[in-house]
Amino acid sequence: MWLAAAGGTATLLAAGWLFVRSSDAPAHAPPSRHVTASPGALAVLDGDTLRIGDQVVQLDGIAAPPRGSVCRAGERDTDCGDASANALAALVRDKPVDCSITGHDGHGRPVGDCVAGGVALSSALVRDGWARAQTAALRDSEQSARTTGRGIWGAPNRL
């Protein structure tokens, strides 16, 4: 009986030592700071999100309307979320994509500045009116899109 108690005590001491000892391992695995994909390894999930290989990357500095958001395009209502996703798909079609990861969103997904065929995706989507600017650097482009009624800002707009 005392042998079982000694074994239990030894196990607790070993576990305690593993818990309090210092470690050279980082607290979290370092994130990949760069993600690239050929056209075949790329999918558009929505107007501001790409699947690059096995990673989902949120485009930095923008917010695209979710699918099902209704806005006016010319004389008819349209699903602005689908239109935004289609605009992103047109930008990346048949082009390799290169993303510099700048951080992570509230869900832990990578956020990145992504380029396809020399075109900065976030900037192009805001400029063409298919996403809202979330950074000061893109605000003038959004204002121009609003003023000229491009993309989701087509008048009259319901967003």
C-alpha positions as CSV (number, residue, x, y, z in Angstrom):
1,M,0.0,0.0,0.0
2,W,2.8,2.4,0.9
3,L,4.3,1.6,-2.5
4,A,1.2,2.8,-4.3
5,A,1.2,6.0,-2.3
6,A,4.8,6.6,-3.0
7,G,4.2,6.0,-6.7
8,G,1.3,8.5,-6.7
9,T,3.4,11.1,-4.9
10,A,6.3,10.6,-7.4
11,T,3.8,11.2,-10.3
12,L,2.5,14.4,-8.7
13,L,6.0,15.7,-8.1
14,A,7.0,14.9,-11.7
15,A,3.9,16.6,-13.1
16,G,4.5,19.6,-10.8
17,W,8.1,19.9,-12.0
18,L,7.0,19.8,-15.7
19,F,4.4,22.5,-15.0
20,V,6.8,25.0,-13.2
21,R,10.1,24.5,-15.0
22,S,11.1,27.0,-17.6
23,S,10.9,26.1,-21.2
24,D,12.7,27.4,-24.3
25,A,9.6,26.6,-26.5
26,P,7.5,29.6,-27.6
27,A,4.1,30.0,-26.0
28,H,2.4,29.7,-29.4
29,A,3.8,28.4,-32.6
30,P,5.0,31.3,-34.7
31,P,2.5,32.1,-37.5
32,S,3.6,31.8,-41.1
33,R,4.3,35.4,-42.2
34,H,3.9,34.7,-45.9
35,V,1.3,32.6,-47.8
36,T,1.3,32.0,-51.5
37,A,-0.9,29.9,-53.8
38,S,-1.1,29.0,-57.4
39,P,-4.5,29.5,-59.1
40,G,-5.4,25.9,-58.5
41,A,-4.8,26.0,-54.8
42,L,-7.0,29.1,-54.2
43,A,-10.7,29.6,-53.4
44,V,-12.8,32.7,-52.8
45,L,-14.9,32.1,-49.7
46,D,-16.6,35.6,-49.7
47,G,-15.8,39.2,-50.7
48,D,-12.9,39.5,-48.2
49,T,-11.8,36.0,-47.5
50,L,-9.6,33.5,-49.4
51,R,-8.7,29.9,-48.8
52,I,-5.1,29.5,-49.8
53,G,-4.1,25.9,-49.6
54,D,-5.3,24.8,-46.2
55,Q,-5.4,28.3,-44.7
56,V,-8.3,30.8,-44.6
57,V,-6.9,34.3,-45.0
58,Q,-9.0,37.4,-44.2
59,L,-8.0,40.4,-46.4
60,D,-6.5,43.2,-44.3
61,G,-8.2,46.6,-44.0
62,I,-11.6,45.8,-45.5
63,A,-15.0,44.5,-44.7
64,A,-17.1,43.1,-47.6
65,P,-20.9,42.7,-47.3
66,P,-22.0,39.2,-46.2
67,R,-23.9,37.0,-48.7
68,G,-27.6,37.9,-48.6
69,S,-27.0,41.6,-48.2
70,V,-29.3,43.4,-50.7
71,C,-28.2,46.6,-52.5
72,R,-29.2,48.3,-55.7
73,A,-27.2,47.7,-58.9
74,G,-28.6,49.9,-61.6
75,E,-32.3,49.3,-61.7
76,R,-32.5,46.1,-59.8
77,D,-31.7,44.7,-56.3
78,T,-28.7,42.4,-56.1
79,D,-27.0,40.2,-53.5
80,C,-24.1,42.5,-52.7
81,G,-22.3,39.7,-50.8
82,D,-22.3,37.5,-53.9
83,A,-21.3,40.4,-56.1
84,S,-18.4,41.2,-53.8
85,A,-17.2,37.6,-53.8
86,N,-17.5,37.6,-57.7
87,A,-15.4,40.8,-57.8
88,L,-12.7,39.2,-55.7
89,A,-12.9,36.0,-57.9
90,A,-12.3,38.1,-61.0
91,L,-9.3,39.8,-59.4
92,V,-7.6,36.4,-58.6
93,R,-8.8,34.4,-61.6
94,D,-5.8,32.5,-63.2
95,K,-3.3,34.4,-61.1
96,P,-1.0,33.3,-58.3
97,V,-1.8,35.0,-54.9
98,D,0.8,36.2,-52.5
99,C,-0.2,37.3,-49.0
100,S,1.9,38.9,-46.2
101,I,0.3,38.0,-42.9
102,T,-0.1,41.0,-40.7
103,G,-2.0,39.5,-37.8
104,H,-5.0,37.4,-36.9
105,D,-8.7,38.2,-36.6
106,G,-11.0,37.6,-33.6
107,H,-11.4,34.0,-34.7
108,G,-7.7,33.3,-34.9
109,R,-7.6,33.3,-38.8
110,P,-4.7,35.0,-40.5
111,V,-5.2,38.5,-41.8
112,G,-3.1,39.5,-44.8
113,D,-2.1,42.0,-47.4
114,C,-2.7,40.0,-50.5
115,V,-1.6,40.7,-54.1
116,A,-2.7,38.9,-57.3
117,G,-1.1,39.7,-60.6
118,G,0.5,42.9,-59.2
119,V,-2.9,44.1,-57.8
120,A,-3.4,44.8,-54.1
121,L,-6.7,43.0,-53.5
122,S,-8.0,45.1,-50.5
123,S,-7.3,48.3,-52.3
124,A,-8.9,47.1,-55.6
125,L,-12.1,45.9,-53.8
126,V,-12.5,49.2,-52.0
127,R,-11.7,51.3,-55.1
128,D,-14.3,49.3,-57.1
129,G,-16.9,49.7,-54.4
130,W,-17.2,46.0,-53.3
131,A,-15.8,46.5,-49.7
132,R,-15.8,49.1,-47.0
133,A,-12.5,50.6,-45.8
134,Q,-11.4,49.6,-42.3
135,T,-8.2,51.6,-42.4
136,A,-7.4,55.3,-43.0
137,A,-5.2,54.4,-46.0
138,L,-8.3,53.2,-47.9
139,R,-10.8,55.8,-46.8
140,D,-10.3,58.1,-49.9
141,S,-10.8,55.2,-52.2
142,E,-14.1,54.3,-50.4
143,Q,-15.2,57.9,-50.6
144,S,-14.5,58.0,-54.4
145,A,-16.5,54.7,-54.9
146,R,-19.4,56.2,-52.8
147,T,-19.4,59.4,-54.8
148,T,-19.4,57.7,-58.2
149,G,-21.9,55.0,-57.1
150,R,-19.6,52.0,-57.8
151,G,-20.3,48.6,-56.5
152,I,-22.3,48.4,-53.2
153,W,-22.6,52.2,-53.3
154,G,-24.9,52.2,-56.4
155,A,-27.7,54.7,-55.7
156,P,-30.1,54.3,-54.1
157,N,-28.2,52.1,-51.7
158,R,-29.8,50.1,-48.9
159,L,-26.7,49.1,-47.0
